[in-house]
């Protein structure tokens, strides 16, 4: 009934009749009724679906505060469910590993006992010694194959566990993004609404990274594909009234997650700033993004536009803008250098290191 009610308009006669049938006046009372009924009877998964459906109904009838409350409860329950499942999986994995290690210890102990018995007969003849060595070699070879099989199986289990973690992180980012979107609907102040929207974009940029990690077995992110998806999303938000020609040059750029996330946030901030401040309506607006490999350790990122540029006295290292302050911190995280040049627009040049180079420096 809650799901069906969430598809009807607030003033629908059918909805009012159903409310009367259940002895309630509105969606708030109906939601309280089904939650109180479901909690002692339903398991966690079904109760999560009940909370989620109640939130959809409340949002449909414009009870945003109550909808947000149920959405938060659903998110908290969802995290608890995933946490329990993950804990059980890890505990089961550790138990299996302990059993396997114990079995190997027992097997090795038995082998040592056999070896002591063989040593006692070494003096009998050289032929027996040679025969025993040959038999031992074959047994060890077989044990090595079994051990390698166990190792490969363990590695596969770990890879599956890591993929599952990235999948759940991606889902959590999507939940946070949806929550920010829901919260922004009730914000009247334009500045606060803009900050909430920018925060949602930052969460999305990180979610895209984990999406690629889940889909790619190598553990590396194809940054060319990442930038194109990011540019497409930002363009759909900002470019409705601005025509912008975008050029991207980032072929064969593969980065680990510790490099891709801060780098993606940097690109997100610089593109957002270009759309907000550099481009004008009905002008020939141009945005260029390029990444190149300078040597084995260093890379160069350039994000440039053809806007009016920054004032001559502008010092990017002392900027009070939240976005540029974030860019400065992320560049330091990548052990890089940030340079701003006014050349027919603003040109941001960043030299940064990949994860292997950063570890060598440390």
N, C-alpha and C positions, 0 to 999 in steps of 0.2 A: 504493500500500500504506500509506503514512504517513497519508493522509487517512482510509482505511478503518479503520486501527488507532485513530485518534483518536475514532472513534465507538463503540468497544468499551470495556467496563469493564476495569479493571486486571487482575482475576483471570480474565478470559474465557479459556476453553480455546482458542478460535480464535486469540486474540492470542498465547498461549504457543506454539501450533503454528507460527504464522507466524514468531515469533522464532527458533524452532529451525530453520526452513527457511532463514533468512538467517544462521544461526550466531551469534546474539546472545542475551543473557540478558534484557535489559529494554529499555525505551523509550530510555534514554540511549545505550546502545550502538547501537541501531538508528538513532537520529537522527544520531550521529557517522558511521555507515556511509553513509547517503544523502547527507549533506552533503559528505563526502570524495569520493563518486562524482560528485555534481552539479557541484561547483565548476569542474573543468577542462572540462566538456562544455557546461554550460548558459549561456545569455546572462543578463544582469543581471535581467531581468524574471522569467525562469523560476527563477533562483536565489533571488530574493526570495520567490517562492511556496513554494519548497522550505523556506526558513528559517521562513516563517510557519506552514507545515503541521507542521514538526517541533516548533515551539513549542506548537501546539495539542495535539499528541500528548503532549508532556512535561507540559503543564498537566493533561491528562486523567488521567495516571498520577501526578499530585501531585509531580512533580519541578519544583517552582516556581522554584528557583534557576536550573536549566538552561534552563527555559522562558523566564525573564526574559532570560537571556543571548542566546538565539536571537532573542527579540523585539527586543532592542536592536540586534542585528546587522541584522535585517530593516528596522528603522526607519532605521538609518544608511544602508543600501543604497538604501532608497526615497528618502531625501533626496538621495543622490548622483545617482540616476536623474533625479529632478525637476530637480535643479540643472543637470545636463548638458542636459536638454531645454530648460530655460529659457534657458541660455546660447546654445544653438544658435538658438533663436527670436529672441533679442535680436540676435545677430550677423547673422542673415539679414535682420532688419528694418533694421538700420543699413546693411547693404550695399545693399539696395534703395533706401533713402533717398538714399544717396550717389550711386547711379546716376541716380536721378531728378533730383537737384540738378545733376549734371553735364550731363544731357540738356537741362535748362532753360537752363543757362549757354550751351551750344552754340547752342540755339535763339535765345537773346537776342543772342548774338554775330552770328549770321547776320542777325537783324533789324536790328542796328546797321549792318552792311555795306550792307544794302539801303537803309537810311535815308540813308547818306552818298551813295549813287548817286542817290537821289531828289532830294536837296538840290542836286546839280549841275545838275539840269534845272528848278529852280524858276523861273529867269529866263525860260524859254521862253514861258510864258503863264499867265495867271491861271486859265484853265480847267484846264490840266494840274495846277496846284497844288491846285485844289479837288478834282479827280478823285483825285489821290494821297492827299489827306487823307481822303477818303471811303473809299478802299480800305484805308488804314492803320487807320482806325477799325474797320472790319469785321474786319480781321485781329486787332486787339487784343481786340476783343470775343470772338472765337473763342478766342484764347489765354487770356483771363480765364476763360471757361467751362471750358476744359481744366484750368487751374490750380485752379479751385474744385473740380473733380471730383477732382483729385489730393489736395487738402487734405481733402475729405470722406472719401476713401478712407483717408487716413492717420489721421484722427481715429477712424474706425471700427476700424482695426487697433489703435490705442492703447486704445480702450475694451474690445476683446476681450482684449487683453493684461492690462489691469487686472482684468477679471472673472476671468481665469484665475488671476492672482495671489491674489485673494481666495478663489477656490475652493480653491486649494492651501493657503492659510493656514488655512482652515476645516478641511480634512482633517488638517493637522498638529496643530491644536488637539484634534481628535478622537483622534488617535494619542496625544498627551500625556495626555489624559483616560483613555484605555484603559490606558496604562502606569501611571498613578497608581492606577487601580483594581486592576490586577494586583499592584502593589507592596503595596497596603494589605492584600491577602489574607495576607501573611506577617507583618503587624505585630501583636504581642500587646499592646503597651502601649496602653491606652485613649486617653491624651492624644495620643500620636503618631498613632494611628489617626484621631482627630478632626481633627487638623491636616491629615492627608493628604486626608480627605474634604472639608474646607473648601477646600483648594487645588484639588481636582477641581471643586468648584462654581464657583470663580472662573474656572477655565479654560472651563467650560461657558458661563458668562455672556458671555465674550468670543467664544466660538465662535458663539453665537447672533447676535451683531452682524455677524460676517463672513458668516453664512448669509443675513441680510437684504440685505447689500451685494451678494452674488452674485446674488440674485434680483431686485434693484431697480436699474433702469438710471439712476435719478436720482442715485445716490450718497448718498441720505439714508435714515435708518432711522425707520420708523414706531414710535415709542417706546411707543405704546399696545399694539400687538401684542406688542412685546418684553416689556413688563412682564407681560402676561397669560401668556405662555409661561414666563417666569422664575418667576412665582408658582405656576404649575401644577407645575413641576419641584420647587420647594422644598416645596410642600405635600405632594407624593407622598413626600418623604423624611422630613419632620418631623411631619406631621399625622396619622400613623397612629393615635395615641392621644389626639389633641387636636382638638376641634371648633373650627374658627376660621371666622368670617365675614369675608370679604375684600371691601373696596370699593376700586375703582380708578377714578380720574377723570383721564384723560390724553388726551382726544380731540384729534386734529389736532396732535400734537406730533411734529415731524420734526426730527431732529438729524443732523449730520455724524458721521463715525466718530470724530474726535478728541474730540467731546463725548459721544457715545453710550457709548463703552467705559468711561471713568471714571464716568459717571453710572450705567451699568448695574452696575458693581462696588459703588458706594455703595448702591444699592437692594438688591443681593444681600446685603451685610453687614448692613444694618439689618433686613431681613426675617429673616435667619438669627438675629440677636440676639433678635428678638421671639419666635421659636419656641423658642429655647433658654432664655430667662430670664423672659419676660413672661407666657407663657401657662401655664395649669395644666390638669390633666385634669378633665373633666366640668364645666368652667366655661363661661360665655358669653364666649368670647374673640373679640375684634374687632381687625382690622387694616385701616387706611385708608392709601391711597397716592394722592397727587394731585400734578399738575404744572400750573402755569399760567404764562402769559406776562404779566409785569408791564408791560413796555414793549418797545421795539424791540431792546433789548440784554439785558435781565435776565429770568430765569425763577425761579420758586419751586417747590421740591420739599418736600413734607411727608410724612413717614412716621410714623404714630402708632399706638399700641396702647392697650388698656384694662387693662394689667397694673398692677403695684404701683408702677411708676415707678422713678426713680433716687433714691439717698439725697440729702438736702438739701446735703450737703457735697461731692457728686460734681462734679468739674471735668472736662468732656469734653475740654478742650484738653490736660490732663495725664494722660489715661487711659493705663494700661499695657496695656490689651487690644489684641491684634494687630489685631482687626477695626476697632476705633474709631480706632486710630492710622492704619490704612490709609484710613479715611473722611476723617480730617483732612487727610492728604496729597492725596487726590484732590480734596477741596473747594478746596484751595489751587491745584491744577492747573487747576481751572475758574475761578480768580480769584473764588471765592465766600466766603460767610460761613456758619458752622455755629452753630446755636443749639439748645440742649436745654431744653425746658420740661416740667415735671411738671404735667399737667392731666388728672386721671383716667387716668393712665398716662404713658408716655414719649412726647413729641412732638418729633421731630427736624425742624427747619426749616432749609432750605438755600437761600440766594439765590446763583445762579451766572450766568455769562455764556456766550453761545454763541461759536462760533469767530470770527465776524466782529468781535464786540465785543472779544474777547481780543486780536486782532491790532491793533485800533485803540489799545488801551491800551499795547501794546508799542511 
